[in-house]
Amino acid sequence: MGCGRADVEVDVDMESYDDATYLWGAYVTLNRPTNDVPSGYRAFAEWGELTHDAEATIFANLWSWLNQLRHTCNEQERTFAAYCFWAQAEDGAMNRAVTPPLEDGPTPEDLSSFRQANPPQWIDLHEHAKRQIQTEGPLGLKQLARATGFRWRDPNPSGEASILWYEESTGSPSPQALAARTRLLEYNVDDCR
């Protein structure tokens, strides 16, 4: 069964606070060399006031980067796919960020086109995992990744803990806030990986 693979793969994960997304992370894996496409992590974040416009701008920046990447893949005849684990969360954050859309930002129609691309370019790994893996308990990202031998750098990686780290990260750029931002970015990189 497996899951569709692509020449250029992007693993996407977002972090939210009070029903607003402050961080979108994307980890690029090149399965086939592609000019002008570096592998590795890219973050789109807001550490100030988390308004609708701030959330929409963060997503618009991710969307612009993602579309440029898709365009580059198309020009070089490379396949492209973006992956998430539990699309319900990411789709909800995307929908919220485009309602209403920013001027020159992505629209609900853009999202619909992306989600319905053929071959699929937006792949929910949770959907694939639950059809292929049986566990005695929950089939969450942390449980599944640990079962494959993956380890987060943080000793306490969890969505609940990230809420606390976010609260510490906002406001003035104090050493404590900067350390919390670094912790959140490392946590998000690991969630993407």
SVG drawing of the C-alpha trace seen along z (x, -y; Angstrom):
<svg xmlns="http://www.w3.org/2000/svg" viewBox="-14 -44 35 48">
<polyline fill="none" stroke="black" stroke-width="0.4" points="0.0,0.0 2.5,-2.6 2.1,-6.3 2.7,-8.4 6.3,-9.7 7.6,-12.6 10.9,-14.0 10.5,-17.0 8.7,-16.3 7.7,-19.0 6.6,-17.9 4.4,-20.6 3.5,-21.2 1.9,-24.2 1.8,-25.4 -1.2,-27.3 -2.2,-29.2 -5.8,-30.2 -7.1,-29.0 -4.6,-31.1 -1.5,-29.8 1.8,-31.5 4.2,-29.1 4.2,-27.1 7.2,-24.9 8.2,-23.1 11.0,-20.5 12.1,-19.9 13.5,-16.5 15.0,-16.1 14.7,-12.6 15.9,-13.8 18.3,-16.8 16.4,-20.0 18.1,-23.2 17.5,-26.2 15.7,-24.0 17.7,-23.5 16.7,-20.7 16.1,-21.4 13.8,-23.4 12.0,-26.7 9.9,-28.5 7.2,-31.2 6.5,-32.7 5.0,-35.6 6.2,-36.3 4.3,-39.5 0.5,-40.1 -1.4,-37.3 -4.2,-39.0 -6.1,-37.6 -3.9,-39.7 -0.8,-38.4 -2.0,-34.8 -3.1,-35.4 0.3,-37.0 2.3,-34.1 0.2,-31.7 0.4,-33.9 4.2,-33.8 4.2,-30.0 1.8,-29.8 4.0,-32.0 7.1,-30.0 5.2,-26.7 3.8,-27.9 7.2,-29.0 8.6,-25.6 5.7,-23.9 6.4,-26.1 10.2,-25.3 9.3,-21.5 7.0,-21.9 9.6,-23.7 12.2,-21.0 9.7,-18.1 9.9,-17.0 7.0,-15.6 6.0,-17.5 4.0,-16.5 3.4,-18.2 2.6,-16.0 1.1,-16.7 0.0,-14.4 -3.7,-15.1 -4.9,-17.3 -7.9,-18.4 -5.7,-20.7 -3.7,-22.1 -6.7,-22.5 -8.6,-24.3 -5.7,-26.7 -5.4,-27.3 -9.1,-27.9 -9.1,-30.4 -6.1,-32.3 -7.9,-32.9 -11.2,-33.9 -11.3,-36.6 -8.3,-36.5 -5.6,-39.1 -5.2,-41.3 -2.7,-39.4 -2.9,-36.4 -4.2,-32.9 -8.0,-32.4 -10.3,-29.5 -10.3,-28.6 -6.4,-28.3 -6.6,-25.9 -9.3,-23.8 -7.3,-23.5 -4.2,-22.5 -6.1,-19.9 -7.7,-18.4 -4.6,-18.2 -4.1,-15.0 -1.8,-13.3 -2.3,-14.4 0.0,-17.1 -1.5,-17.5 -1.2,-14.2 -2.5,-13.4 -0.1,-10.8 -2.5,-10.0 -5.0,-8.7 -2.4,-6.4 -1.1,-5.3 -4.6,-4.4 -5.3,-2.2 -2.0,-0.3 -1.0,-0.3 -2.8,1.2 -1.9,0.2 -3.1,0.9 -3.6,-2.8 -3.7,-6.1 -2.1,-6.6 -0.7,-10.0 2.4,-11.5 4.5,-11.1 3.6,-7.5 4.1,-6.5 7.4,-8.3 8.8,-6.8 7.8,-3.3 10.0,-3.9 12.9,-5.0 12.6,-8.7 13.4,-10.9 12.6,-14.6 15.5,-16.7 13.2,-18.1 12.8,-15.8 9.1,-16.8 7.8,-17.1 4.0,-17.8 1.4,-20.2 0.5,-21.0 4.1,-21.9 4.4,-24.0 1.6,-26.3 3.7,-27.1 6.8,-27.7 4.8,-30.0 3.6,-32.1 7.3,-32.4 8.3,-33.4 6.1,-36.4 6.7,-40.0 10.1,-41.5 13.1,-39.7 14.5,-38.7 16.9,-35.8 14.1,-33.7 11.8,-34.6 14.5,-33.9 15.3,-30.6 11.6,-29.6 11.4,-30.6 14.4,-28.4 12.8,-25.5 9.6,-26.0 11.5,-26.1 13.4,-22.9 10.2,-21.2 8.6,-22.2 11.5,-21.0 11.3,-17.6 7.5,-17.5 8.1,-18.1 10.9,-15.5"/>
</svg>
